[in-house]
Amino acid sequence: MRAYLPAYELRAPGTLSEAVSMLAAEPGTWRPFAGGTDLMVQLESGALPEGRYLGLWKIGELRGIRQTGDVVEIGALTTYSEILASDLLHRDYSLLGHAARETGGVATQNRGTIGGNIANASPAADTPPALLVYDAELELISVRGTRRVPYDAFHLGYKKMDLVPGELIACIRLPKRAPGWREHYRKVGTRKAQAISKVCLAAVGRMNDGQISDTRIALGSVSPIVVRCVQTENTLRGRRPGAETIAAACDALLREISPIDDIRSTADYRLQVSKNLLTDFLMRLH
């Protein structure tokens, strides 16, 4: 069943001020979207709710990658292709490039945006695990001004976000990173390319005198939201990589994730793969 196009209205403001003003003037009326990669799939299948849509693609203020002091800002409309082409991100935040490369084909990477990936709020999204391990912060904007939210507090539940009516994601802020972190990203899907993840892991770790001094571990597709595994990180801190440490970390991990059976996989498979991915990361810390 295909959608009935006259049932939809589309506006495409050219400035950020115009966009937030439209959202404020008619609360709950306009549904903003960025690149539209998921929206067009829903439209073609007849699953897109009828109504009024606000296309943000023309708003140049929401684009770009820039460094300001000790923070790198990524505009919400920055595409996956732009992330892949950024020398700054490749050097200091390489997991974002890994995630962008795993997101669809070239057409999707040219049109899909990091802000849209966040706002779509899928627990299987590719970039959120990387953002969690980088301690990202979101800058949200509305006619009331801007506010900042730690990314690990933004997703409140399945498709629920700390995004009040009238707000848009303006940019993603990444704090400066100290040297010495080892990074790991792995996505497991039905096939090697253009697949929705069954499990996705992003992790970074630091060693000091043979011990794990700090880690950040995040997984997707194993919970109603992408999850930062703080208990697992605490279990690892101060321990030497090895069989006992890996076993303890895997036990902690299983208490933090809650995968389900769905059309793509089973809960048991996701549990085992999650342990395997964590083990692979810890083995690489040696």
N, C-alpha and C positions, 0 to 999 in steps of 0.2 A: 504494500500500500504506500503510495507516494503522497507527499504533503500537498495541501491545497494552497498555492502561493498567495492568493488574495487575502488569506487569513493572517498574513504576516505584514508587519510594517518595519522598515529598516531606516534608521538615521545614522549618518556617519559624520559626527562633528570633527572639525579640523583642529580644535584646541582643547587642552585639558580643562580650561575654565568653562568652556561651553559644555563639555561632557558632564562635569560634576554639577553644573547649574541645571541641566536637564534632569539629572537623577534627583536633585533636591526639589525641583518644581513639581514633579509628579511621582511622589514616593511609591515604590513598588510596581511602577508601570513598566519601566524600561529594564531589559535584561542585557547587561553589557557583555560583549565577547571580544576576543583579541584576534588571533589568526583564523579562527573558525574551522580548524581541522576536525574537531569532534562534532561541532555543530552541523557541518555539512553532511556528515555521515548520518546523523539523526534526521536531518531534513529529507535526505534521499529515501530513508527507510520509513518515513511517515511517523517517526517517534518524537519529533521536535514539538514541544508545546506551542500552540498558537499564541500570538501576542506581538509585542513591540520590542524590537531589538536595537541595541546601540553598538554599532561597529566602531572600535577604537583604533583601527589600523592606521588611520591618517594622522594620528596625534604624535608628532615628532618629539614632543617633550618626554614621552614615555620610552624613548629608544636610547641606546648607547651604553657603552661600558667605560667607566671613568674611575680614576683613583683620586680620592680626596683625603689628603692626610694619611691616616692609618686605616682607611676604609675604602674598599672597592665597591662601587655602586653599579648594578646592572639594571637598566630600565626594564620595566615589565614587558614591553613589546619587543625586547631583544629576541631574535630568532635563534634556533639551535645552530643554524649555519653561521651566524655571527659569533656565537659562543665558540664554535670550532675554529673560527678564523682568528680569534683573539690571542695574541702572544702573551698578554698579561695573564689571562685565565689559564692558558696552557702552562705557564711557568709556575704560578702560585696556587692554582685551584684546578688541577688537572682532572679531578674526578667529574667536574661538570662537563668537560669535553668527552669523557667516556660515556656519560649519561646521554649527552646530546647525540652522539654517534649511534647509540642504541635506539633512538627514538624514530621509528618509522623509516621511510626512504627519503631520498633527496627532496622530493616535493614537499613532504611533511616538514622536513628540517628547514626548508626555505620559508615556510609559512607559519609553522607552529612557534609559539613564544613561551618563554619561561614563566611569565606571569599567568598566561592561560593554563599552563600545566599545573601551576599551584592552585588557581581558582577552580579548576575542574574538580579538584579534590578527590582524585582517584587514588586508592591505596596502592594501585599497581603502577603509578606514574614513575618515570625514570629519574627525573632530576631531584625530587624531594629528599631521597636518602642522602645524596651528596650535600644538599643544603643543610641538613641536620648535622652532619659531622663537621661542617665548616662553621657551626654556630651562627648561622645566618639570622638576619633580622629583616622584617618587612616594614617598609614605609607605606602607610595607607593615607589616602588623601580624599577630602570631601570639601564642601563649601565651608565647613567648620574649621578647616585647617588640616594639618597632618598629625599623625601619631605613629609611633613605632611599636611593633610587637615582635618579641622573640619568635623565631619560626617554630621552635619546639612547643610553643603554646598556641599556635594559630589554628591547628586542626583540632576541633573539639569532639568530633565523632564522625561517623560516615556521612560525607557530604555536608558537614556542619563546620563553620569557620567563625573565627573572631573577626567578622567583617560586618559592620552595622550597615543598615540601609543607607544608600547614598555614597558609600565608600568604594574606592577603586584601589587596587594594588598599584602603587606608583613605581617602586623599585625594590630591589633586593640588595641588602647591605651585607658585605662580607668583611669581618675584621681581619686586620693584618695577621699573618701567620708567622710564628717563629720557625726557624729552620730545624731540620732534623726529623720531621714527620715522614713516616712511610705510609703509602696510600694503596688502597685496594678497592676495586669496583668489579662486581660480577653480577650479571643478569642471566637468569635461567628461564628459557621459554621453550615453546614447542619446537621452534626451529631457530637457526642462528641469526636470522635477520627479520625485521618487521614483524615481531611477535610481541604480544602483551606478556609481561613477565609472570611466571609462576612464583618466583622468588627473586628479589633483587637486594643485594647487599652493598653498602658503601662503608668503608672503615678506614681509619687512620690510627697510627700508633707511634709511640716514641719509646726508645730504649735508653736505659742509663745503667752502666756497670752490669750489663747482662740481665737486668730486670725491666719489666714493663712499667714505665713511669706514668704513662697516660694513654688512653685510647678514646676514640669516638666510634660508635658502632650503630648503624641504622639499617633497618630492613623494610622493604615494601612487599605487599601482597601476602602478609602474614597476620594482619590485624585490620580492623575497620579503618584505621588510619596508618600512614607510614609511621613507624615507631623507632624512637631512639632508645637503645637498650642500656639504660643507666646502671641497672643492677649487674649486668654482665661486665660493664666497664669497671665497676667497683670491685668485682671479684678478681679481675685481672691485675689491678694496680698493685705493684710491688712484688709480683711473682715472676719467676723465670719461665719462659716458654718451655713446654714439655708436655708429656702425656697427662700428668696429674692436673696441670693448669688447664689444658684443653678440656679435659673431662669436667672440671669444675665450671668452666665458662659455658660449656654446652648445657649443663644442668641449669645454670642461671638463665640462659637464653630461653629455654623451654618454659620458664615461668613468666617470661615477658611477652611472648607472642601467642596468638590465638588464631591460627589459620583455620579455614573452613574448606569443605568440599564444594567445588563449583564446576562449571563447564570446562574449565581449563586444567584442573588438577584436583588432588585430594588433600585433605588436611595432613594425613600421615606422610605423604610424599613431601609436602612443604616443610614439615618438621625435620625430616631427615636431610633434605637439601639445605635447610638453614644451618644445621649443625655442620654439614660438610663445608659450606662456604666459610663459616666462622673458623673451622679447623684450618682451611687453606690459608686464610688471612694470618692466623697465629703462627703457622709454620713459616710463613714468609718473614716474620719478625725476628727470626733467629739471626 
